[in-house]
């Protein structure tokens, strides 16, 4: 059984592993350039974790998009409207903190509901006026640490049109969700009204990746494409209507629900989603002993099963069904 003391002991063990790894680096001996990367990475992540820790209980949406989108463009205004819609629903908006789409998300959400992860470049990436100087702004040197924080700390991701960086961010979050390296969240590819940026990419996915056998039909359920900011906001809220969160306990996937499924709905789950299990069936129960380190979710119902950790598109479909219940 997990207790606060045991949890602290596990943290102490992990800190000791970090110390041991640092000592092994000193013994290797390392190249100075390698040590600079490791040192900066650890410092950046430590500080980012510290800033985000105060907001862990707050739902947050990450917004990706171009820093070069002018304020007069339809995509900019659509992102302003989206950021406002999410803030009105008590969601915070995380962006890269620069201008363009990133600024638009913060303009819509307002300073109090905005968080920023700014990348330090010799051009373009000064923080926008909304988030500049705010305690919720983190400046980072490395793209990979910044992307880790974007994906780790969000409960949804919305991608507006952008350049190479936006494409990289969108593909990374899709890859992480498809492979189970991050819990399933809504991923929305948001075109400007009348725009075709993501529509054309969706066509490419279907005509090349799907037709070529490089992705599965179910993978298309991991994202959606829309040009309607209200539809994007509504999809995110609907995703958490009954579903709350997930974690693994041993081999089993544990889905936490706000309201239990009826016997009839549980029967439908076991009938229609048996294909994603390695063995057994879905069982509904209360909190597991192994979850005592998460007291904020004590009262939630658990749906537990031996998920195969492969069919994440089908898992998204299951979550969609759960959200029609209760």
N, C-alpha and C positions, 0 to 999 in steps of 0.2 A: 504494500500500500504506500502511495506517495504522500509525503508530508512536507510542510514548508522547510523543515530541516533537511530532508532528503533532497529537495529541489536545490537548496543552497549548496549542498555537498556536490551535486552534479555540476553546478556552475563552477565551483572551486576546482573540480577535476578538469573541466574544460580550460580554465585559465592556466592550470598547471601544464596542460598539453601545449598551449601557446608558448609558454615559457620554455618548455622542452624543445619545441621546434625552433625557437629563436637560438637556443644554445647549439643545436645541431647545425644551424646555418653558420654560426661562428666557427664551428669545427670543420666546415667543408673544405676549404675556405671559399666564401662567396665572391663573386665579382661585385664591384662597387655599384654598377648600374642595376644589378639584380636586387641589391639591398635597398636602393633608393625606391624601387617599385614596391617592394614589400612594406617598407616603412611608411610610405605615403598612403598605400592602400589601407593599412591598419588604422592609421590616424584618421583618414577620411571616413571609413566605416564606423569607427568608434564615435566620432562626433555626430554623424548622421543618425546613428541609432539613438544617441542621447536626445537629439532634437525631436525625433519622431516618437520616442517613448511616451511623451506626454499626450499624444493624440492617438494611441493605439486603439482605444475604444470607439473612436470616431470613424464612421464610414468615409472613405475617400475614393475619388475617381482620378486616375491619371489621364491627362490629356496630352497627346503628341500632335505635332504639326510644325509647319515651317515658321522660322523666325523672320522670313522675308515677305510674309503676306501683309499687304498694306491694310490700314484700318478701313478703307472704303470698299474692300472686296467682300463679296457675299459670304465666303468662308469665314472671314473674320467676324462678321456680324452674327453668323450662325453659331460660332463658338461662344461669343458673348452671351447670346440667348441661352445656350446650353449651360454655361457656367452659372448663370443666374437661376435657371430652373433647378439645378442641383443644390445650390446654396439654399434656395427656398425649401428644399426637402431635407435640409440639415446635413448635407454632404459637403465635405471639403474638396477642393480642386487642387491637385498637384500638377504643376507643369515645369518645363525647363527654365522658366523665370525670365526669359529674354523677351524680345518683341514679337510681333506677328501673332500667330495663333496662340502662342504661350501667353502673351500679354492679354489677348482676348479672353482666354479662360479666366484669368485673374480679374479682369475688368468686370466680367459677369458675376463672379463669385464675391468680389470685394476683398479687401485686405484681411479681414478677420477670418474668412473661410478659405484663404489661399495658403498653399505651401509651395516652396520653390526649390528646385535642384538645378542650380546654375553651373554650366560647364565653363571653365576658364579657357578662353581662346583669345588670340591677338586681334580678333575682329568679331563683330556681331553680338557677342554674348554678354553685354552688360545687362544687369538686372533691370526689369521694367519698373516703372514708377510705382506701381501698385504694391509690389513686394520688396522693393529696394529698402534695405535697412531694417527689415522685419526680422524678429527672432526666429521665424519659421522658414528663413532662407538659408540654404546650405550651398556653399561654393565648392565645386569639386574639380579636380584636375583630370581624372580619368573617366572616359565614357563608360567603361565596364562597371565601375563602382556606382556611377550615376544610374545606369540601366538597372542594376541590381536593386537599388532603392526604389526606382519607379515601379518595378514589378512586385517586389516584396511587400511594399506598404499599401498597395491599392486593393480596392474591392471591386473595381471595374476599370477598363481601359477603353478610351475613345480616341480614335486616330483620325485627324483631319489631314487634308492633303499637305504634302511636304516633299523635301528632297531626299538625298541618300540617307540622312540620319533618321528621318521619319520612317522610311521604308525599313531600315534596319531595326528600329524599335518595334514596329508593327510585326515584323516577321519573328523577332525574338520572343515577344509575348505569345504569339500563336504557337511557336515551337515548344515553349515551356509548358503551355497548357496541354498541347497535343500529347506530349511525352510524360505528363504527370509530374514535371519538375516544379510546377507551382499549382496550387489548388485552382479549380475551375472558377473563373470570373467571367462576367459578360465582356466580350471584346466586340466593339462596334466600330466599323469603318464608316466614317461620316463624310459624305460628300457635301459640298456646298449646294444650295438649292439649284437644281438644273445641271449640276456638275456630273462628270463621268469618271473622275480620277479613280475611285475605288470600284466603281461598276466595271471598268475595263480590267482591273486586276482580278476581280471576281470571275470575269469571263475567262481570263488566262488560267486561273486555278482550275476551272471546270474543263476547259478545252485542252489544256496541256497536262496539268498535274493529275487530275482525276482520270481523264481519258487515257493517260499514259501509265496508270496504275501506281503513281508515286504518292498519292494520298487515297484515303477511303471515302466513300460516300458520306459516312458518318462524320468525318472531319469537317464537312461543310456546316455542321451544327455548332461548331466552336466559335463562329463569328457571324455577324450580320452586317448588312450594308443598308444605309439609309441616308437620305438628304434632309430628314425632318428632325430637328433638335428635340422636339417634344417626344417623338417616338423613341429616340435614343435614351432620354431621361426615363421614360415610362418602362422601357425594357430593363433598365438597371433596377428600378424600384420593384418591378414584378419578380425579378430574379431572387429577391430577398423577401418575398411575400410570406412564404412559409419556411423555406430553406434558410438556415442561418449560417452554417459553416460546416467544415469537414476536418477530420484528422484521421491518422492511422493509429491503431492500437494493435501492436503485434502484426499479424498478417491481415487483420480485418480493417476495412474502411468503415468509419463511423460518420454518418451524416446526422447533423443536429437540426431538429425541426422545432418550430415555434409551437405547432399543434400536432398531436398525433394523427396518423392516418386511420381512417375507419377500417374495419375488417375487410370490407369490400375493396377499398383502395389498396390495402396491403396485398390482397389476393391478386389484383391487377398487376402490381409491381412484380410479384413473384412469377406471374404468368408471362408478362411481356418483357421482362429484363433478366430472365434466367441466363441468357446468353452471355452476360458480362461477368458471370461468377465462375470462379475456379471450382467451387464445391458448395454444397449446402444451399441455403435460401436466405432471403432478407428476414431479419428478426427485429421487432420493435421492442424497445425496452427503455429503462431510465438510465441515468448517468452511470458509467463504468467506473470501477475503483481506480483504474489507471488514469482517469481524467481529473483527479483531485487537485492537480496543479492549475486547473482552469475554473475557479469558483464562480465566475460571472455567468457561466452557462449551466448552472446546477439544475435548473428547472426545465431544461429543454428535453424533448423526446429524442431518443437515439434510434436510427435505422442502421443496423449493423449487418455486414455481409463480407464474404471473402471475395472481394472484387479482384478481377484479373490484372488490374493496373495497366491495361492496354487500350480498352475501348472508351476513351474519354469523351468522344463525341456522343456515344450512347449514354454515358453518364450525364452529360449535359441534358439529353432528352429526358432522363429520369428526373433530374432536378426540375425541369420544366413541368413534368407531370405532378410532382410533389407540390409545386406552387399553384396548381389548380385545386388543391385539396385544403381542407381546413377553413 
